[in-house]
Amino acid sequence: MSGREAAGGAAPDTPGRAAADGMVLTCRDVSFSYEEARAPIPALRDVSFELGAGGSLALMGASGSGKSTLLQVVRGLDAPEAGAVLLDGAGLADARYGALQREVGLVFQAPELQLFAATARDDVAFGPRRLGWPEEQVTPAVDDALDLVGLPAARFAARHPYTLSGGEQRRLALAGVLAMRPRLLLLDEPFVSLDPSTRRQLAGILERLKAAGVTLLLATHDADLAWALCDELLVLREGRVVAAGAWDFSPAAGRLLAVNRLREPFLVDLWRRLGRDPQRAPRTAAEAAEALA
Amino acid sequence: MSSSPDETAPLFDISGLHYRYVGAQADALADLDLEVQEGEFVALVGANGSGKSTLARLLGGLERPAAARHAVACGHDLLTETGRLAARRDVGVLFQNPENQLVAQCVEDDVAFGLENLAWPAADIRRRVDEMLARFGLEGLRRREPHLLSGGQKQRTALAGVIALPRRVLVLDEPTAMLDPAGRDEVLEAVRELRDEGLAIVYITQEMDETAGADRVIALERGTEAYAGDAAGLFADVALVRRLGLGLPAAGELGLALAERGRGFRGLPLTMGELLDALAGAP
């Protein structure tokens, strides 16, 4: 697809993203520390994992375990002091790396705090314009992104971001990232502070992105949404990977979750209590009801 | 504790409260009534933009009401400047975004900040700060600069700073939003302890499970009260829950999905225990 060759100045991919191919993310022995006056504070230590194209990984761990730091390092906002982040196999020294980084989207915690433009359209267009896309490509990308997050341009493009509700602002901020058509989407606690109805909408948006082939890396404390949306799990503890790969609901894995201040998804807990195989627990209430009805 | 003119009066006694943001087309709060008694734990729910955080700021004396028949917090008249200033001492407000609350160079200074403003003796401040750091598992981070804390650590630091001061009522705006599941349980436990010590708690949340421990649930819709009663009563009215942009606890969502597939229950199960009982009892 065109996205592979995209350098600054052209929009990758075609609208509709039906055939978007997700990016492969590889972290190899990544370490990172924050600098403080007295001593460096290690935040990531020898983090290694691979997330396949179109895969979906829930990034979990106690408060302060390094989840947000990992997302920022993957996005290239912080450089690892050791190890490497590879995008489609390309590292920092690779000529393709800059273009690939532009296909990584990061949705920060509470991204609505960073809305700044006078209209929803200008806010969403900021990223594509900064990448130097021609205006005739920016407009459809913005329209698509607004549609995708349920803020159709006809009704919302001219609105001032501050006149939107909190949930609408969160979705607008997400649209600002989606307009750049990321092939790898990093989300930092995207459900926090959203009302349950908006959470369901956002989960639906992420389901559609996943179905379209976008690779997802989702940092969250919400075990139920992580289980509903993500095929794999990565648990960080004090910056180290302590579990990675397919979801595991063995007793040992349960103890590991508890030690890391996490809990099992509700439906997994239910399946165990019903004497069923927790490994085969349903992902959603609708699936569970089908199985139990 | 400071004394109020009438010790038996509600801690919040609000009637006909209005508030509108500059340039907004509609009231953020419209004709709102609220009474909260000493030792009461009130959960405040509602969709994004329904007015919860605005109400929190008004209750804490941080904004001037546009109008109200009366608006009294801990005996202080929120319609007057001096009343609002006095209310700020008695009402502890935890903001939704802890970034807005952390002011000092390190965690322990931040927790001590309010006490220093009240000119507590240094030894008392140290004792109180140690107690708060222990309560929220922050001892190992006491010298850490706030901007290097994780989201959950910031939230716990901000909460420790609010609770460190002697208060009569706490208004907590999504105090567990950034916390891991164990941290969430710890904060809920701390809130229940504070309630048992006689504080009134107004607890804003988007987590429907968290309303279970509240004495009363109030749901806002476009700045006005749409429901007041117990949690079970709110969740029994599924149409209202949906209209308000809310949800059901996980057990309730599954119970509802089962009911839609013809498997009815006498009452909608709201907890794991109730769901298991319902599944065992139903044919």
Interface residues (C-beta under 8 A of the other chain):
Chain A: Y34 E36 R38 I41 G61 A62 S63 G64 S65 K67 S68 Q109 A110 L113 T163 S165 G166 G167 E168 R170 E189 V192 S193 L194 D195 P196 S197 T198 R199 R200 H221 A223 D224 N260 R261 L262 R263 F266 L267 D269 L270 R273 L274 A285 A286 A288 A289 E290 L292 A293
Chain B: A24 G46 A47 N48 G49 Q96 N97 R143 R144 E145 L148 L149 S150 G151 G152 Q153 Q155 R156 E174 A177 M178 L179 D180 P181 A182 G183 R184 Q206 M208 R242 G245 L246 G247 A250 A251 E253 L254 L256 A257 L258 E260 R261 G262 R263 M272 L275 L276 L279
